[in-house]
């Protein structure tokens, strides 16, 4: 990933675009630091899922009660994104990020140290609200530091933190929780976030916010048909991926994968990481072909699960290919949104981020309904069929969206 970044940006600290702040650290370090923010943002949301039985026993609540800790985090993120991003638009980007990192750290420390389930719920709501602001603003923050022709690469590097979080960070943190206790895992997470906050204070540039105007209001941006199209693609793609990913353990069992869920996660994660690295160098020049290719590959992977998964070796290849199609998911659509909104980019990405989170919740709910209504094997296959339909529809939309995905539209006037 760093190699891909260095191919287009030197390690010196030039001013990359007129009016941008002068960087006090090498560009690769600045964007790697921003990637670490998305890394801990994703981990802060998902780490309860790896230690669910241990947390349930420690807090004296049901496993579904611990699962709710992930749900309330995602809900707060989805609900708070648009109003909080809009409210904080004039705030200096560096100061806002430091505040958000402080919220992440406090949230994790409270969960790790408290024995009160309601207090822990409150801490998770705080963390989710911070995530609702962080996901849209961090990519927009990064694009303010480079010229437009490198926006996609910057967003890919920054969003790579979330891919590494789900493929490497979550297994590592789960190991810590199982080896040293779930409270140690949350305290360690809080310490890591605090360290990133210190490094951000020392090395990230100060970037001013922007005034709130009619042109960067959510309603004005929703009148932009190109933004609505990217939001539709986000909804279909996220629903497809997360309907299956939420129940990946059941899928691994259904296809009798040798190595089980561990092999599935490893192959999926490896495919995701390689895909992110590869897409960084082409996303700016070939955004639409990349989107179409990843959607088509996702559809092919679902077909392989349905038709050939029990053929020796095919299931392993399919989990890998599915991971490849997943890797640049966030970066693709944030890049597409950035092309459509010069002013109000943070607000535009908050709209996309909210839909992203709501789609995850909807996908998990829809998958759960199918599992309840149908026998286990049939339910899992129905979920894969649902994903296949979403992938296929999204691919058709992307194929027909040449103008939207290939060019930026002019920002609306005040």
Phi, psi and omega in degrees: 000316178295324177298316180299321179293317184290340177298335184243348184222134182284165180276355176288181182241060179284168171277111191285339183210143181306133179086350179283151180291151176286129182280137179267356180226160177305145183302319182299325180289320180300314183282331172295323178294320175295323177297326178295333177292315178291331176300308182285334177297316178291317180297320180302328180283318194261346189300334176298333185294332181277344183232033185302311181297320181294318178294319180300315179294319183292325182264351181069035178236170180287164177295327176294329176295321176290322176301329178297336179296329174284319182296316181291328176297311180295322180296314179298321179298315182291317184287322187274343188305303187294308182295321182287322176297316178298317182293326184265007183306320181283353186282139175310133186297320180294315180297320179295316180298319179297322177296317180296318178297323175299320178295318177299315182297312180300316180303313181291320178297317181296316179299319182289335187251342184270149174251002182264118180299315177300321178296319179295320175301315179299319179296321179292325176297320177297313178299319179295319178298319177297319179295324179300328177273321185297312185301314178289322190281330188292320179291317179296323175303312181295321182291341177290349186257355183223161178291161185304326183291353177244009181300315182298319180295318179298314180297321179297316179297314181296314182286347176300335178300322180289323177295315177294328179297316184282332184268327183240315185295316183295314175299322180294316180291325176297321176299317178299316181296320180286329184275321187243358180106147185293330179294322178298326180296315180290322178296317177299319178299318177298320179294319178297316178298318179298319178297317177297324177298317178297314179297322178295319177300323184279328194238341181279144182283155177275123181233124182292156173284196177225150182293150175283127178226173177296328184287337179252022175279153179304319182294321178296318181292328178289346174279352177277111184298328179295320177294319178298322180294318178295322177296320177297316178298321177299313181301311182294317183292315182293319177301316180299309184294312190278339173299322180277317185296325179302329183242034184297327178296319178292323178296317179300321178291318183297321180269006179054049182293126176292124185101347174063208185297328179299315178294321180298313181294321179296313182292318177299314180295319179298315178298320180297314182296313180297324180293318178298315180299314181292323184285339184300326185273351184238351190296327181289315184276334188229044184299307183296312176301325178296314179299312180299316181296318181291323177292318178296320179294322176299317178296318179298318179298318179295320177297320178296321176300320185284325190253326191231008190297335182272358173287131184308127177088338184291319181299319178298314178298322183292318176299322178296312181296322176299318177299321177300317181292335182277328191313303185271017186308303183295318183295321182300310187279331173291324175295317179297318177295318181300328179289339185263349185223101176285300171273149180072026182298321179298318181292318179299316179290335176291325175298314180295321180294320178297316178297322177304310183290319177296325179293323176299313181295318179296319180297315179297319179295314181297318178297319178297320178297316180296322179292324180288319185284333185239159175297157189312305182298316180293324179296317179296317178297323178296322177297318179295320175298319177301314179297318179301316178298318179294317178300313183297315179296317179297320179297319178296319178297316181294322178298322180275000185253042185301315183293318183294315186274351181256342185222152173276147173262156181292141179290150179292152180276152177293000000 
